[in-house]
Amino acid sequence: MQREFEFAHEVTVLIGNNGTGKSSTLEALAAGLATWAGAFHESAERLQADADVHRKLVRPRDSESDQPPQMEPQYDRFFVEWDATFGTESWHCKRAWTGATSEASPVGNVWGLARKVVKQVQDGNQPLLPLMAYYCLPRRSVDVQLAPGDLQPPFSSRDGYQNCLAPLADVKELKRLLRTRAIRERETQEKSPDALAIEQAVLTCLAETKFPDPSLLEKDAGEEDQPQASDTSICSFGWDSQRDELMIGFEDGRRLEFGLLSDGQRTTIALVADIARRAATLNPQLGAEAAKECPGIVLVDEIELHLHPRWQRTIVNDFRRTFPLLQFVLTTHSALIIQSCRTEEVINLDPEPDNPQSHRDYTEMSPEDILEYVQGLDDSPRSQRMLAMREAAEKYYAALREADSVSDEEREKLKARLEELEEPFTDDPGFYAFLRLERAAAGLKGDQ
């Protein structure tokens, strides 16, 4: 099956059932980005990962051979085609992969242009470099403890592409940069532009996000004076030289180590900080405004990962506000993420729903409507248990209607069937008693 679709300029969200190709679409886009980014840093080259290669049990051709069957990799040959624009030049590009090798079509020599831009950087010029990053699964960011004296070595703007297509935000590089900048700031008494760009990006992205009061972390669960949970906001993000650690500051004056945040908080903040770090590294000439003024493309698989529903409702617009010139391509299964997007920003990889409701503006639909009409989940406002109970009740009353027309032997079987159908309702005493009375009225009274 072949499908064509156009990505929105700001945000595109891919939705669809498991196996419809959301992550594969991101992989194909990442393969295309690698043509550019790989020219700047070899760690950005993206080939077929070993874990993605299918294997097949291959038996020896000679039926009399003593050699056992072997699992051999079956490399698929696949193509990625795209249109590229850099400055005033545009091309139609094509790239083919077979196993661990790739080849670029001469029609779109993006690699050649990239190497010219690399030469400009090497000669001391600073062209505006587009940010490229791919955050695939698994994305759980693990905190990293730096060794004493582990500082960021001198680097080039090309290092903004280092591991840019790897699955995780690079917490280690983030910490090394901020620790190094903190040392310089003590000497110059001035905030480093790239550290400021990172902090501003985190604070902008989390401006509308509320966190549980961190003071709750300091009390034992059994303390009588433990306060009720309240919300607070982040007001600072940076390196604390005294504690030699990356710290989060809250509005109430409290501070917390980055590593003590929850998985969802740490993973999302690390992603935002990593994007800002790359923007500042690629384009130091943008200074503290790097996050706002750097163009580029960011791919994120399952953006709702680890996020509370309240945060899912805002995260897409948080990205828009923080990185206005970046183009995001995201995947999700979350109705709340879909609800936060305009209809033209969502690409549904499922077969087209045969329902006019699915074409309404998603921002005007409830999550239940999106689950039912867009994602194809029937009776979405009801829990699975409630649906099962309703089905059992329908079968129960259908069985009662059979009571007058069955033989004595069949009546005993019918009683046993009613006993089974009553089972889901035993934890609802009122309704269970009502069912028993209905049975008695039909002459099918069971054992008490």
N, C-alpha and C positions, 0 to 999 in steps of 0.2 A: 504494500500500500504506500502511495506517495501523497504527501500533503504539502501545500505551500501556505505560508503565513508570514505576516509582516510584524516585526517587533515595534512596540511603541517607543517613542524617543526617551521617555523617563523610566517607566517601569513596565515590564511585561511579566505576567504571572502565568505559568503553565499549570493546568490542573488536569486531572484524569485519574482513572483507576490505576492500581498497581499493574505494571507491565505494559502501559500504553505508550511509554517512551519519553517521559518527562526528563529523567536523569540522562537518558541517551541523547536527548536533544542538547542538554548542557555539555555533555562529553564532546559532541560534535562541534559545538561552539568553541569549547576550550581547545580542541585540536586546531581550529582555525586561528585562534588567538596565539597559539604557540608558534605559528609561522613568523609573527612579528616579534613576540617577546623572546623567543629562542635565539633570535639574532643578537640580542643584547646580553643574555645570560643563559648559559647552557642548561642551568637547572630548570629553566622555563620550557624546555623542549618537552612535548607531551607525545608519547608513543603508546601503543597498546600495552596496558598494564598486565602483568602476568596473571593476576587474579581474575582478569576479565576474559581470559582466553579459554574457550571451550576445549575440553579434552575428550578423546574418543578411545575406546578400547580397540586396539589394532592387533589382530592375530597374525602370526608369520604366514607368508604366502605359501611356503612349503609346508604342506600338511603333516609331513613326517619330521619336521624340525623339533628339536628339544627345547627351543627357546620359548619362554612363557609369553603370553600376551602382554603388550605394553600400552600404557596410557600415553598417547601422543597428542601434543597441542594441535588444534585445528584453527589456523589463522585465517580469519575472514579478511577479504580485501574490501575496503570501504572507501567512500569518497566524501569529501566535504567541499561544497561550492558556496561562494559568498561574494558579495560586492564590497569593495574596500575603497575608502576615501581618506586621503591624508593631504591636508592643505588644499591645493587646487587640482590634485591628480586623483583619478579614479580608475579602478580596474575591476574586471570580473575574474575571480580567482578560483582555482581548483587544486585540491591536494588529495593524494591517494596514499593509503596505508596498507601495508601487508606485513603482519607480524611486527617485528621490531625495526622496520625500515619505513621510510616515507619519501615521497617525491613530490615536488611542487610543479604545477603546470607552468610552462613558459608564458602562458597568456597573462597571468597576473603575478609579476615578479615582486611580491611584497617583501620577500627576503632580501632581494637586491636593494630595494629602497631603504629597508631597515638598516642594512649595513652602511649605506651612505650617511644615515642619521647617526649611527654609531661613530662614524669617522668625525662628524661634526662635534660630537660630545668629546671625543678624544683630543680634538684640536682646541678645546677650551670654550667652544660655543655652547649655548644652552637653549636648544629648541624646546618647544612645549611638547612634552612626551605624554602620550595617552596612558592612563592607568589601566592595567588588565589584571584581573584576579578571579580565581575560581575556588569557591569554598564548597567542596563536596562532602559526602558522608564518609566516615563519621566526623562530626564537627565539635565534639565535646572538648573544649579547651582545658588543658591541664596546666596548673601553675608550675612555673619553673624557678628553682632557686639558683641564682647566679653564684659562681665561685668568687671569693674575694679577689678584687682586681680585674675581674672579667669586664673589659670595656669594649666599646665598639671601635674597631680599627678604622683608619682612614678609608673612605669609600667614595665611589663615583655615583652619579645619578643613575647609571645603569643598574645599580644594585637594587633599585626599586622593583625590578623584575625578578629578583632572586626568589625561587620557589613560589612564584606568584600563582601557579596552577596546582599547588599542593593542597591537600584537603583542609588543613588547619591554619588558623591565624597564628603567626609566628610570635608567640609570647616572649620567647627568649630574645629575639632581635629587638622587640619593643622595649624590654627591660634594659638591655645593653645600651640602647640609644638614650633612654631617659636617664640612666645612671651617668653616662658620659656627659650628657648635657648639664646635669645637676652640678658636676665638678666644674665645668666651664662657667656656669652661672655664678658660682661662689667667687670666681676670680673676676668676672666682668661686671657683676651686679646687674646683669640684664638677662631677661628671659629669652632663651633660644627660640628662634622662629619656628623650627620644626616641632619642638616640644609644645609650644603654644598652639600650633595648628592641631596637634593631637588632642590636647586638653579641650580646645574649643569644639572640636568635632564630637567628642564624647559628651560634653555638657549640652551641646545643641541637640544631639540625638536623644538624650535622656531628659530633656527639659520638661516633658509632660509625663515622665515615668515616675511613679511613686514606689518607694521601697519600704518594707517593714522597718520599724524603728530598730536600729542596730543595738540599742541599749538592752534589748531583750536577750541578746547573745551573751551578755555579761552576768545574767542572773541564773540561779539554779531553778529548775522547773518547780520545786516544792516551796519556794520562798513565798510567804504570804503577801508581801508587798509588791509582787511582780505586777507591773502595769499592764493595762490592756494594750493590744497591738495597735500602733498608730503608724501613719505613713510619713515619710520624709523624702526629700529630694537630694540628689547629688549636687554639690557646689564646687568641688575641686577634684582633679585627677592628675597625679604627678608623682615624682620621685621624692621620697623623704630621705635626705642624706643622713640624718641622725639615726633613723631606724634601718637605713640602707635597704629600703623596700618600696615597692610601688603601692601607693596609698589612695584610698577613696575618701573624700571629705563630704560630710553631710551638713545640711542647713542648720541642724541643732548644735553644731560644733564638734560632733563626734567624728572619729576617723577609724577606718577599717582597712586591713591589708587586703590587697586584690585577691589573694589566694583564699580568703575566707568568705568570699561571695558564693552564692549558690551557683549551680551549674548553668542555669539559664542566664543569670546576671553576668557571670564571668565569660561565658561563651559569646554573648551578644556584645558586651563591652570590648572584648578582645577583637572581635570582627571589625567593629567600628574603628577602634584604635589602629588596627593593622591597615585598613584602607587609608586612613589619614596619614599614617607613617609612610606608606608607599607613595602617596601623592606628594608629600613633602620631600621625600628622597628623590623622586623622579624630576621634580621641578622646584629646586631650592630658590629660584628667582621669584616664586610666588609668595615666599615667606610664610607668615602666619595665616594667610588666606588660601593656602594650598588646597585644603579640603573643599572650599567653595568654588575655586577657579580651575581645578584640574578636570579635564575631560577624560572619558574612558568607559570601560565596560566591566561590570562586576556580575559574576554568576554565583548564585547561592542556592544550594539544594535544600529543600524542606526548611524554609525560613522560619517556620513556627517551632522548630526543634527546641525543647526545654522551656518554651515561653508560656506563662500564664495567659489565659484568654484575654485578660485586660490588656496585656502588652501586645498580644496578637492583633488587637483592633487598631493599634497605632503604629506598629513597627514600619509598615510600608511608607506612610507619610513622614515618619521620623527620618527615614533614609532620603526621601525627596528633599526635605528641609536642610539636611546636613550636607548632602552632596548634590547640589542642584545641576551640575553639568555631567554627572555620571549617568550611564544607562544601565539599569538593573534588569537582569533576567532571573526570575525566581521560580521555584516550584513549591507547591503546597497541597495539603489535603484539608486545610482549615477553612471552614465557611466564614470565619471572622476575617481572615486575610482577604478572601474573595470579596467580602462585603466592603472592604476599605478601598477597593479599586474600581475605576470606571470600567464599564463593560468592554470597551475597545482595548483595554489593557490586559484582558484575560483571554488566554487561548485554551480551549477545552479540547483535549486529545481524545476524549471519549466520543463515540458516535453521536451525531447531533441529536439532542433530546427532541422528541416529537411532542413538544409542548410550548405553546406561545408564551407561557410564563417565563421560560428560560431566556427570553430575549429582553426582559425588562432590565432597567438600570440596576446593577447589583447594589449600588449604594442605597437604593430605596427598598431593597428586599431584606426580610428578616433572615437570621441564620437558618431558621427552620425551612423557609422558602428556598434558600440556596441549597440546603441539603437535599430537599425533595425534588425541586424542579431543575436544578443545574447539575447536582452530583448524583441524582437518581436514587436517593434513599427514601423508600416508601415509609409513610407514617413517621416521619422524623421527630415530631414532638413527643411521641410515645417511646418509653423504654422498651427494650426487648422483652423484659419480664411482663410488662403490661400488655404487649401484643400477644404473648403466649397465653396470658390469662383470658384475654378477650376471645381468642380462638377456642380455648377450653370451654368457656361459658357457652359459646355458640353450639359446640358439639354436645354439651350437657343438655341444653333445652331441646335440641334435635332428638336426642336419645329419649327424653321424657315423652315426646310426642309419639314415640313408637310403642309406648307401654300398653295401649289398649288393643293392639293388633298382633301381639306375639303370644306364643305358647308358653306354658309354665316353665319349660326347660330354657327357652330363650329369655324369659324374664329373669332367671337367675344369672344368665350371662350378662344381661343388661345391668343388673345390680352391680356386678363386678366392674363393669365398664364405668358406671357412674362413680364408684369408689375411686377409680384411677383419675377421673376427671375432676374430682373434688380436691385432689391433693394440692394443686397450686394455691388453693384458697384457705388452707388450714391456718395461716397466720393472720387471717382477717375474720375474727370470730363472728362479727355481725353478718357478713355475707355468707359465711360458711353455714351458720344456723339457718339463714334464709333458704339456701340450697337444700338443706336437709328437710325443711318443711315442704318445699316443692316436691321432693321425692315422696314424702309421706302422702301428700295429696294425690299423687299419681299412683298410689298403691305399691310403691317400690321402696318402702322404708327399709333402711339398711341397719346393720348392727351398730349399736351406740358405743 
